[in-house]
Amino acid sequence: MTGSCRPPASGRARIGPVLSVLLLLSSSPVTSFSSICEPMRVPMCAGMPWDLTRVPNLLHHGTQGNAALAIEPFQALLDTNCSRDLRFFLCAMYAPVCAGALVADDPIRPCRAVCARARARCEPVVLRYGHRWPEALACDSLPVYEHAVCIQPEAIVLGLPHEESDLPSLGRPFRPGLQSNECASGSCKCRRVRATRRTYLRNYFDFAVRVRSGGVRARGCRGARVSAHVERVLRGGGGPVRTGSAILHSDTPCVCPTLRPAQEYLLLCDTDSTHSRMMLRNGCVAVRWNETWTKKVKAWEKLRRLRKGASERHSWYKAKTVYIRRRRGDHLPS
């Protein structure tokens, strides 16, 4: 599953002034925890796939109240919908998952790839307003999925046996004793997402392509690969997204959305910037291809850019107005 950001609202467009608060974050690392699990009480992280957290968190906040206050300035950045991984990454840092005695006193950090995806998409927004990505949220110090215990949206395991149902999925999600029923039985439940204007605008997919599926090439408990041929790139060209033969990667044994061999689809999904590859994830869009999709995607993309530009101009204007009025000493309404 993936983290999601709410679409920008006109009343929350004060991203410029608010992002200055990010520079006040602590950047000191944490090496151990001595606390016990607590029920999640950070409002911004309600709905995360874990409901137990622990303090101090990865940024030294000693209470959930302090963590909630520190994470609040990021709401303006979340409202830009710059990355679907941003909320998950922030919550994994400010309200880290608590697995009790599973990992003793060591913290469970977000995986480096989650941080890299969020930073790649959201740092340009931060820089646009004259700020830097906070050092406390640097990706280099975070563990790599394949080599350490960490947490990322793609590795969340649901449907565990009853006695393990309160344990989160970690960066090594398919070890003995932590295998999911999905991996053991091969049963998959793909979420069907319709290709609509609303879906396109609310989910900032990395690419939109016309693709012909070649069928599942490899499948295992660590993921699956689907061979494909990209016939046309409608959005997101460059990097791993280009016409010709391609491999679509899934981080789980399930291939979601479902692609039938020798069929053509409009595929809206994401890329893995860390490994430079095209992904298949539950929540992406795959619908049978017809020529009307070309015109629709172009219209949706044009509308998305217009909305994004209007939102950014509105944020810049409000930030400039506040700055000028403060320089003049004008009274600002609370």
GUTI-144146 format. One record per residue (C-alpha): x, z, y; residue number from 1; residue in one letter. Coordinates in steps of 0.2 Angstrom, whole numbers, padded with zeros to 4 digits, always signed. Example, Ala and Ser with C-alpha at 12.3 -4.5 7.8 and 13.67 -1.06 7.14 Angstrom:
BEGIN
<node east="+0062" up="+0039" north="-0022" nr="1" rest="a"/>
<node east="+0068" up="+0036" north="-0005" nr="2" rest="s"/>
//
This chain:
BEGIN
<node east="+0000" up="+0000" north="+0000" nr="1" rest="m"/>
<node east="+0006" up="-0002" north="+0017" nr="2" rest="t"/>
<node east="+0005" up="+0007" north="+0033" nr="3" rest="g"/>
<node east="-0007" up="+0000" north="+0046" nr="4" rest="s"/>
<node east="-0007" up="+0001" north="+0065" nr="5" rest="c"/>
<node east="-0023" up="+0001" north="+0075" nr="6" rest="r"/>
<node east="-0026" up="-0014" north="+0086" nr="7" rest="p"/>
<node east="-0021" up="-0011" north="+0105" nr="8" rest="p"/>
<node east="-0035" up="-0004" north="+0116" nr="9" rest="a"/>
<node east="-0035" up="-0007" north="+0134" nr="10" rest="s"/>
<node east="-0036" up="+0012" north="+0138" nr="11" rest="g"/>
<node east="-0019" up="+0015" north="+0128" nr="12" rest="r"/>
<node east="-0009" up="+0001" north="+0135" nr="13" rest="a"/>
<node east="+0003" up="+0013" north="+0144" nr="14" rest="r"/>
<node east="+0018" up="+0009" north="+0133" nr="15" rest="i"/>
<node east="+0031" up="+0007" north="+0146" nr="16" rest="g"/>
<node east="+0030" up="+0025" north="+0153" nr="17" rest="p"/>
<node east="+0026" up="+0033" north="+0137" nr="18" rest="v"/>
<node east="+0041" up="+0026" north="+0127" nr="19" rest="l"/>
<node east="+0053" up="+0035" north="+0139" nr="20" rest="s"/>
<node east="+0049" up="+0051" north="+0129" nr="21" rest="v"/>
<node east="+0057" up="+0043" north="+0113" nr="22" rest="l"/>
<node east="+0074" up="+0046" north="+0121" nr="23" rest="l"/>
<node east="+0071" up="+0065" north="+0120" nr="24" rest="l"/>
<node east="+0071" up="+0065" north="+0101" nr="25" rest="l"/>
<node east="+0084" up="+0074" north="+0091" nr="26" rest="s"/>
<node east="+0096" up="+0064" north="+0081" nr="27" rest="s"/>
<node east="+0104" up="+0078" north="+0070" nr="28" rest="s"/>
<node east="+0103" up="+0075" north="+0051" nr="29" rest="p"/>
<node east="+0095" up="+0088" north="+0040" nr="30" rest="v"/>
<node east="+0103" up="+0092" north="+0023" nr="31" rest="t"/>
<node east="+0092" up="+0104" north="+0014" nr="32" rest="s"/>
<node east="+0074" up="+0111" north="+0015" nr="33" rest="f"/>
<node east="+0070" up="+0129" north="+0011" nr="34" rest="s"/>
<node east="+0051" up="+0128" north="+0015" nr="35" rest="s"/>
<node east="+0036" up="+0126" north="+0003" nr="36" rest="i"/>
<node east="+0023" up="+0113" north="+0003" nr="37" rest="c"/>
<node east="+0009" up="+0114" north="+0017" nr="38" rest="e"/>
<node east="-0007" up="+0104" north="+0019" nr="39" rest="p"/>
<node east="-0005" up="+0090" north="+0031" nr="40" rest="m"/>
<node east="-0010" up="+0095" north="+0048" nr="41" rest="r"/>
<node east="-0002" up="+0081" north="+0059" nr="42" rest="v"/>
<node east="-0017" up="+0071" north="+0065" nr="43" rest="p"/>
<node east="-0008" up="+0054" north="+0067" nr="44" rest="m"/>
<node east="-0003" up="+0055" north="+0048" nr="45" rest="c"/>
<node east="-0020" up="+0058" north="+0042" nr="46" rest="a"/>
<node east="-0024" up="+0045" north="+0028" nr="47" rest="g"/>
<node east="-0006" up="+0044" north="+0022" nr="48" rest="m"/>
<node east="-0004" up="+0043" north="+0003" nr="49" rest="p"/>
<node east="+0002" up="+0061" north="+0003" nr="50" rest="w"/>
<node east="-0008" up="+0076" north="+0008" nr="51" rest="d"/>
<node east="+0006" up="+0089" north="+0007" nr="52" rest="l"/>
<node east="+0021" up="+0090" north="+0019" nr="53" rest="t"/>
<node east="+0035" up="+0103" north="+0023" nr="54" rest="r"/>
<node east="+0044" up="+0110" north="+0037" nr="55" rest="v"/>
<node east="+0057" up="+0109" north="+0045" nr="56" rest="p"/>
<node east="+0055" up="+0090" north="+0044" nr="57" rest="n"/>
<node east="+0069" up="+0077" north="+0045" nr="58" rest="l"/>
<node east="+0070" up="+0079" north="+0064" nr="59" rest="l"/>
<node east="+0072" up="+0098" north="+0064" nr="60" rest="h"/>
<node east="+0054" up="+0102" north="+0070" nr="61" rest="h"/>
<node east="+0050" up="+0119" north="+0063" nr="62" rest="g"/>
<node east="+0031" up="+0118" north="+0063" nr="63" rest="t"/>
<node east="+0018" up="+0104" north="+0060" nr="64" rest="q"/>
<node east="+0012" up="+0108" north="+0078" nr="65" rest="g"/>
<node east="+0029" up="+0103" north="+0085" nr="66" rest="n"/>
<node east="+0030" up="+0088" north="+0074" nr="67" rest="a"/>
<node east="+0013" up="+0082" north="+0080" nr="68" rest="a"/>
<node east="+0018" up="+0084" north="+0098" nr="69" rest="l"/>
<node east="+0034" up="+0074" north="+0095" nr="70" rest="a"/>
<node east="+0026" up="+0060" north="+0086" nr="71" rest="i"/>
<node east="+0012" up="+0058" north="+0098" nr="72" rest="e"/>
<node east="+0022" up="+0047" north="+0111" nr="73" rest="p"/>
<node east="+0023" up="+0034" north="+0097" nr="74" rest="f"/>
<node east="+0004" up="+0031" north="+0098" nr="75" rest="q"/>
<node east="+0007" up="+0018" north="+0112" nr="76" rest="a"/>
<node east="+0019" up="+0008" north="+0101" nr="77" rest="l"/>
<node east="+0007" up="+0009" north="+0086" nr="78" rest="l"/>
<node east="-0007" up="+0002" north="+0097" nr="79" rest="d"/>
<node east="+0003" up="-0014" north="+0099" nr="80" rest="t"/>
<node east="+0002" up="-0017" north="+0081" nr="81" rest="n"/>
<node east="+0020" up="-0022" north="+0080" nr="82" rest="c"/>
<node east="+0022" up="-0017" north="+0062" nr="83" rest="s"/>
<node east="+0011" up="-0012" north="+0048" nr="84" rest="r"/>
<node east="+0026" up="-0001" north="+0041" nr="85" rest="d"/>
<node east="+0028" up="+0009" north="+0057" nr="86" rest="l"/>
<node east="+0015" up="+0022" north="+0054" nr="87" rest="r"/>
<node east="+0021" up="+0025" north="+0037" nr="88" rest="f"/>
<node east="+0039" up="+0026" north="+0042" nr="89" rest="f"/>
<node east="+0036" up="+0038" north="+0056" nr="90" rest="l"/>
<node east="+0025" up="+0050" north="+0045" nr="91" rest="c"/>
<node east="+0038" up="+0050" north="+0032" nr="92" rest="a"/>
<node east="+0051" up="+0056" north="+0045" nr="93" rest="m"/>
<node east="+0039" up="+0068" north="+0055" nr="94" rest="y"/>
<node east="+0028" up="+0074" north="+0041" nr="95" rest="a"/>
<node east="+0039" up="+0071" north="+0025" nr="96" rest="p"/>
<node east="+0031" up="+0071" north="+0008" nr="97" rest="v"/>
<node east="+0033" up="+0087" north="-0001" nr="98" rest="c"/>
<node east="+0035" up="+0086" north="-0020" nr="99" rest="a"/>
<node east="+0037" up="+0104" north="-0024" nr="100" rest="g"/>
<node east="+0051" up="+0108" north="-0036" nr="101" rest="a"/>
<node east="+0052" up="+0089" north="-0041" nr="102" rest="l"/>
<node east="+0068" up="+0087" north="-0030" nr="103" rest="v"/>
<node east="+0073" up="+0105" north="-0028" nr="104" rest="a"/>
<node east="+0078" up="+0108" north="-0009" nr="105" rest="d"/>
<node east="+0082" up="+0090" north="-0005" nr="106" rest="d"/>
<node east="+0071" up="+0080" north="+0007" nr="107" rest="p"/>
<node east="+0062" up="+0064" north="+0002" nr="108" rest="i"/>
<node east="+0067" up="+0052" north="+0015" nr="109" rest="r"/>
<node east="+0059" up="+0035" north="+0018" nr="110" rest="p"/>
<node east="+0068" up="+0020" north="+0011" nr="111" rest="c"/>
<node east="+0080" up="+0010" north="+0022" nr="112" rest="r"/>
<node east="+0069" up="-0006" north="+0019" nr="113" rest="a"/>
<node east="+0054" up="+0003" north="+0027" nr="114" rest="v"/>
<node east="+0064" up="+0008" north="+0042" nr="115" rest="c"/>
<node east="+0072" up="-0010" north="+0044" nr="116" rest="a"/>
<node east="+0055" up="-0019" north="+0043" nr="117" rest="r"/>
<node east="+0047" up="-0007" north="+0056" nr="118" rest="a"/>
<node east="+0063" up="-0008" north="+0068" nr="119" rest="r"/>
<node east="+0064" up="-0027" north="+0066" nr="120" rest="a"/>
<node east="+0046" up="-0029" north="+0072" nr="121" rest="r"/>
<node east="+0045" up="-0015" north="+0085" nr="122" rest="c"/>
<node east="+0062" up="-0013" north="+0093" nr="123" rest="e"/>
<node east="+0059" up="-0029" north="+0104" nr="124" rest="p"/>
<node east="+0044" up="-0021" north="+0111" nr="125" rest="v"/>
<node east="+0054" up="-0005" north="+0115" nr="126" rest="v"/>
<node east="+0068" up="-0015" north="+0123" nr="127" rest="l"/>
<node east="+0056" up="-0025" north="+0133" nr="128" rest="r"/>
<node east="+0052" up="-0009" north="+0143" nr="129" rest="y"/>
<node east="+0071" up="-0004" north="+0145" nr="130" rest="g"/>
<node east="+0073" up="+0008" north="+0131" nr="131" rest="h"/>
<node east="+0082" up="+0009" north="+0115" nr="132" rest="r"/>
<node east="+0077" up="+0012" north="+0097" nr="133" rest="w"/>
<node east="+0079" up="+0031" north="+0095" nr="134" rest="p"/>
<node east="+0095" up="+0036" north="+0086" nr="135" rest="e"/>
<node east="+0085" up="+0049" north="+0076" nr="136" rest="a"/>
<node east="+0076" up="+0034" north="+0068" nr="137" rest="l"/>
<node east="+0092" up="+0025" north="+0063" nr="138" rest="a"/>
<node east="+0090" up="+0015" north="+0047" nr="139" rest="c"/>
<node east="+0109" up="+0016" north="+0041" nr="140" rest="d"/>
<node east="+0108" up="+0034" north="+0036" nr="141" rest="s"/>
<node east="+0092" up="+0031" north="+0025" nr="142" rest="l"/>
<node east="+0094" up="+0028" north="+0006" nr="143" rest="p"/>
<node east="+0092" up="+0011" north="-0003" nr="144" rest="v"/>
<node east="+0077" up="+0010" north="-0014" nr="145" rest="y"/>
<node east="+0087" up="+0003" north="-0029" nr="146" rest="e"/>
<node east="+0100" up="+0017" north="-0029" nr="147" rest="h"/>
<node east="+0092" up="+0033" north="-0023" nr="148" rest="a"/>
<node east="+0076" up="+0043" north="-0022" nr="149" rest="v"/>
<node east="+0066" up="+0038" north="-0007" nr="150" rest="c"/>
<node east="+0048" up="+0033" north="-0003" nr="151" rest="i"/>
<node east="+0040" up="+0017" north="+0003" nr="152" rest="q"/>
<node east="+0023" up="+0009" north="+0003" nr="153" rest="p"/>
<node east="+0026" up="-0003" north="-0011" nr="154" rest="e"/>
<node east="+0031" up="+0011" north="-0023" nr="155" rest="a"/>
<node east="+0016" up="+0022" north="-0021" nr="156" rest="i"/>
<node east="+0010" up="+0025" north="-0039" nr="157" rest="v"/>
<node east="-0009" up="+0029" north="-0041" nr="158" rest="l"/>
<node east="-0018" up="+0034" north="-0056" nr="159" rest="g"/>
<node east="-0005" up="+0046" north="-0064" nr="160" rest="l"/>
<node east="-0010" up="+0057" north="-0078" nr="161" rest="p"/>
<node east="-0020" up="+0073" north="-0072" nr="162" rest="h"/>
<node east="-0005" up="+0085" north="-0074" nr="163" rest="e"/>
<node east="+0005" up="+0074" north="-0062" nr="164" rest="e"/>
<node east="-0008" up="+0068" north="-0050" nr="165" rest="s"/>
<node east="-0001" up="+0078" north="-0036" nr="166" rest="d"/>
<node east="+0016" up="+0070" north="-0036" nr="167" rest="l"/>
<node east="+0021" up="+0056" north="-0025" nr="168" rest="p"/>
<node east="+0029" up="+0040" north="-0030" nr="169" rest="s"/>
<node east="+0048" up="+0040" north="-0026" nr="170" rest="l"/>
<node east="+0061" up="+0027" north="-0024" nr="171" rest="g"/>
<node east="+0063" up="+0026" north="-0043" nr="172" rest="r"/>
<node east="+0045" up="+0024" north="-0047" nr="173" rest="p"/>
<node east="+0045" up="+0020" north="-0065" nr="174" rest="f"/>
<node east="+0055" up="+0033" north="-0073" nr="175" rest="r"/>
<node east="+0049" up="+0041" north="-0090" nr="176" rest="p"/>
<node east="+0037" up="+0054" north="-0085" nr="177" rest="g"/>
<node east="+0032" up="+0046" north="-0069" nr="178" rest="l"/>
<node east="+0026" up="+0029" north="-0076" nr="179" rest="q"/>
<node east="+0009" up="+0023" north="-0069" nr="180" rest="s"/>
<node east="-0005" up="+0018" north="-0080" nr="181" rest="n"/>
<node east="-0004" up="+0002" north="-0071" nr="182" rest="e"/>
<node east="+0013" up="-0001" north="-0078" nr="183" rest="c"/>
<node east="+0009" up="+0005" north="-0095" nr="184" rest="a"/>
<node east="-0007" up="-0004" north="-0098" nr="185" rest="s"/>
<node east="-0005" up="-0020" north="-0087" nr="186" rest="g"/>
<node east="-0021" up="-0017" north="-0079" nr="187" rest="s"/>
<node east="-0021" up="-0021" north="-0060" nr="188" rest="c"/>
<node east="-0034" up="-0019" north="-0047" nr="189" rest="k"/>
<node east="-0031" up="-0032" north="-0033" nr="190" rest="c"/>
<node east="-0039" up="-0029" north="-0016" nr="191" rest="r"/>
<node east="-0048" up="-0045" north="-0011" nr="192" rest="r"/>
<node east="-0046" up="-0049" north="+0008" nr="193" rest="v"/>
<node east="-0055" up="-0063" north="+0016" nr="194" rest="r"/>
<node east="-0046" up="-0076" north="+0027" nr="195" rest="a"/>
<node east="-0055" up="-0072" north="+0044" nr="196" rest="t"/>
<node east="-0050" up="-0072" north="+0062" nr="197" rest="r"/>
<node east="-0052" up="-0053" north="+0062" nr="198" rest="r"/>
<node east="-0041" up="-0051" north="+0047" nr="199" rest="t"/>
<node east="-0028" up="-0062" north="+0055" nr="200" rest="y"/>
<node east="-0028" up="-0053" north="+0072" nr="201" rest="l"/>
<node east="-0028" up="-0035" north="+0064" nr="202" rest="r"/>
<node east="-0014" up="-0039" north="+0051" nr="203" rest="n"/>
<node east="+0002" up="-0046" north="+0059" nr="204" rest="y"/>
<node east="+0007" up="-0056" north="+0044" nr="205" rest="f"/>
<node east="+0025" up="-0063" north="+0044" nr="206" rest="d"/>
<node east="+0020" up="-0080" north="+0038" nr="207" rest="f"/>
<node east="+0005" up="-0092" north="+0034" nr="208" rest="a"/>
<node east="+0009" up="-0106" north="+0022" nr="209" rest="v"/>
<node east="+0001" up="-0118" north="+0011" nr="210" rest="r"/>
<node east="+0008" up="-0115" north="-0006" nr="211" rest="v"/>
<node east="+0006" up="-0122" north="-0024" nr="212" rest="r"/>
<node east="+0008" up="-0108" north="-0037" nr="213" rest="s"/>
<node east="+0019" up="-0111" north="-0052" nr="214" rest="g"/>
<node east="+0014" up="-0095" north="-0062" nr="215" rest="g"/>
<node east="+0022" up="-0079" north="-0065" nr="216" rest="v"/>
<node east="+0040" up="-0081" north="-0069" nr="217" rest="r"/>
<node east="+0045" up="-0063" north="-0073" nr="218" rest="a"/>
<node east="+0036" up="-0047" north="-0074" nr="219" rest="r"/>
<node east="+0042" up="-0029" north="-0077" nr="220" rest="g"/>
<node east="+0039" up="-0011" north="-0072" nr="221" rest="c"/>
<node east="+0050" up="-0014" north="-0057" nr="222" rest="r"/>
<node east="+0040" up="-0029" north="-0050" nr="223" rest="g"/>
<node east="+0036" up="-0047" north="-0053" nr="224" rest="a"/>
<node east="+0041" up="-0064" north="-0047" nr="225" rest="r"/>
<node east="+0030" up="-0079" north="-0045" nr="226" rest="v"/>
<node east="+0037" up="-0097" north="-0044" nr="227" rest="s"/>
<node east="+0029" up="-0107" north="-0030" nr="228" rest="a"/>
<node east="+0031" up="-0123" north="-0019" nr="229" rest="h"/>
<node east="+0028" up="-0121" north="-0001" nr="230" rest="v"/>
<node east="+0020" up="-0137" north="+0005" nr="231" rest="e"/>
<node east="+0018" up="-0133" north="+0023" nr="232" rest="r"/>
<node east="+0023" up="-0118" north="+0035" nr="233" rest="v"/>
<node east="+0009" up="-0115" north="+0047" nr="234" rest="l"/>
<node east="+0017" up="-0099" north="+0055" nr="235" rest="r"/>
<node east="+0033" up="-0089" north="+0053" nr="236" rest="g"/>
<node east="+0046" up="-0103" north="+0049" nr="237" rest="g"/>
<node east="+0064" up="-0098" north="+0047" nr="238" rest="g"/>
<node east="+0073" up="-0086" north="+0035" nr="239" rest="g"/>
<node east="+0066" up="-0086" north="+0018" nr="240" rest="p"/>
<node east="+0050" up="-0095" north="+0024" nr="241" rest="v"/>
<node east="+0053" up="-0114" north="+0022" nr="242" rest="r"/>
<node east="+0046" up="-0129" north="+0013" nr="243" rest="t"/>
<node east="+0051" up="-0132" north="-0004" nr="244" rest="g"/>
<node east="+0053" up="-0122" north="-0020" nr="245" rest="s"/>
<node east="+0051" up="-0103" north="-0018" nr="246" rest="a"/>
<node east="+0050" up="-0087" north="-0027" nr="247" rest="i"/>
<node east="+0037" up="-0074" north="-0022" nr="248" rest="l"/>
<node east="+0042" up="-0056" north="-0025" nr="249" rest="h"/>
<node east="+0030" up="-0042" north="-0029" nr="250" rest="s"/>
<node east="+0037" up="-0024" north="-0029" nr="251" rest="d"/>
<node east="+0025" up="-0019" north="-0042" nr="252" rest="t"/>
<node east="+0021" up="-0026" north="-0059" nr="253" rest="p"/>
<node east="+0004" up="-0032" north="-0052" nr="254" rest="c"/>
<node east="+0004" up="-0049" north="-0044" nr="255" rest="v"/>
<node east="-0008" up="-0046" north="-0029" nr="256" rest="c"/>
<node east="-0016" up="-0057" north="-0023" nr="257" rest="p"/>
<node east="-0019" up="-0067" north="-0038" nr="258" rest="t"/>
<node east="-0012" up="-0084" north="-0039" nr="259" rest="l"/>
<node east="-0017" up="-0096" north="-0053" nr="260" rest="r"/>
<node east="-0005" up="-0109" north="-0059" nr="261" rest="p"/>
<node east="-0005" up="-0127" north="-0052" nr="262" rest="a"/>
<node east="-0018" up="-0121" north="-0038" nr="263" rest="q"/>
<node east="-0015" up="-0123" north="-0019" nr="264" rest="e"/>
<node east="-0018" up="-0108" north="-0008" nr="265" rest="y"/>
<node east="-0017" up="-0103" north="+0010" nr="266" rest="l"/>
<node east="-0006" up="-0088" north="+0009" nr="267" rest="l"/>
<node east="-0004" up="-0075" north="+0023" nr="268" rest="l"/>
<node east="+0009" up="-0061" north="+0018" nr="269" rest="c"/>
<node east="+0025" up="-0053" north="+0023" nr="270" rest="d"/>
<node east="+0044" up="-0055" north="+0021" nr="271" rest="t"/>
<node east="+0057" up="-0043" north="+0015" nr="272" rest="d"/>
<node east="+0069" up="-0044" north="+0029" nr="273" rest="s"/>
<node east="+0082" up="-0033" north="+0020" nr="274" rest="t"/>
<node east="+0083" up="-0045" north="+0005" nr="275" rest="h"/>
<node east="+0077" up="-0061" north="+0014" nr="276" rest="s"/>
<node east="+0063" up="-0065" north="+0003" nr="277" rest="r"/>
<node east="+0044" up="-0069" north="+0003" nr="278" rest="m"/>
<node east="+0033" up="-0055" north="-0004" nr="279" rest="m"/>
<node east="+0016" up="-0054" north="-0012" nr="280" rest="l"/>
<node east="+0008" up="-0037" north="-0008" nr="281" rest="r"/>
<node east="-0009" up="-0030" north="-0011" nr="282" rest="n"/>
<node east="-0019" up="-0033" north="+0005" nr="283" rest="g"/>
<node east="-0011" up="-0050" north="+0009" nr="284" rest="c"/>
<node east="-0023" up="-0065" north="+0009" nr="285" rest="v"/>
<node east="-0023" up="-0079" north="-0004" nr="286" rest="a"/>
<node east="-0038" up="-0092" north="-0003" nr="287" rest="v"/>
<node east="-0040" up="-0109" north="-0010" nr="288" rest="r"/>
<node east="-0033" up="-0122" north="+0001" nr="289" rest="w"/>
<node east="-0043" up="-0135" north="+0011" nr="290" rest="n"/>
<node east="-0037" up="-0144" north="+0027" nr="291" rest="e"/>
<node east="-0048" up="-0134" north="+0038" nr="292" rest="t"/>
<node east="-0036" up="-0119" north="+0037" nr="293" rest="w"/>
<node east="-0023" up="-0129" north="+0047" nr="294" rest="t"/>
<node east="-0034" up="-0129" north="+0062" nr="295" rest="k"/>
<node east="-0041" up="-0112" north="+0060" nr="296" rest="k"/>
<node east="-0024" up="-0104" north="+0058" nr="297" rest="v"/>
<node east="-0017" up="-0113" north="+0074" nr="298" rest="k"/>
<node east="-0033" up="-0107" north="+0083" nr="299" rest="a"/>
<node east="-0030" up="-0089" north="+0077" nr="300" rest="w"/>
<node east="-0012" up="-0089" north="+0081" nr="301" rest="e"/>
<node east="-0016" up="-0095" north="+0099" nr="302" rest="k"/>
<node east="-0028" up="-0082" north="+0102" nr="303" rest="l"/>
<node east="-0016" up="-0068" north="+0095" nr="304" rest="r"/>
<node east="-0003" up="-0074" north="+0107" nr="305" rest="r"/>
<node east="-0015" up="-0074" north="+0122" nr="306" rest="l"/>
<node east="-0021" up="-0056" north="+0117" nr="307" rest="r"/>
<node east="-0003" up="-0050" north="+0115" nr="308" rest="k"/>
<node east="+0002" up="-0057" north="+0132" nr="309" rest="g"/>
<node east="-0013" up="-0050" north="+0141" nr="310" rest="a"/>
<node east="-0010" up="-0033" north="+0133" nr="311" rest="s"/>
<node east="+0009" up="-0033" north="+0138" nr="312" rest="e"/>
<node east="+0005" up="-0039" north="+0155" nr="313" rest="r"/>
<node east="-0008" up="-0025" north="+0157" nr="314" rest="h"/>
<node east="+0005" up="-0012" north="+0151" nr="315" rest="s"/>
<node east="+0019" up="-0018" north="+0163" nr="316" rest="w"/>
<node east="+0007" up="-0018" north="+0178" nr="317" rest="y"/>
<node east="+0001" up="+0000" north="+0174" nr="318" rest="k"/>
<node east="+0019" up="+0006" north="+0172" nr="319" rest="a"/>
<node east="+0025" up="-0003" north="+0188" nr="320" rest="k"/>
<node east="+0010" up="+0005" north="+0198" nr="321" rest="t"/>
<node east="+0014" up="+0022" north="+0191" nr="322" rest="v"/>
<node east="+0032" up="+0020" north="+0195" nr="323" rest="y"/>
<node east="+0029" up="+0014" north="+0213" nr="324" rest="i"/>
<node east="+0016" up="+0028" north="+0217" nr="325" rest="r"/>
<node east="+0028" up="+0041" north="+0210" nr="326" rest="r"/>
<node east="+0042" up="+0035" north="+0221" nr="327" rest="r"/>
<node east="+0031" up="+0036" north="+0236" nr="328" rest="r"/>
<node east="+0025" up="+0053" north="+0232" nr="329" rest="g"/>
<node east="+0007" up="+0048" north="+0230" nr="330" rest="d"/>
<node east="-0005" up="+0059" north="+0220" nr="331" rest="h"/>
<node east="-0008" up="+0053" north="+0203" nr="332" rest="l"/>
<node east="-0024" up="+0058" north="+0194" nr="333" rest="p"/>
<node east="-0022" up="+0069" north="+0179" nr="334" rest="s"/>
//
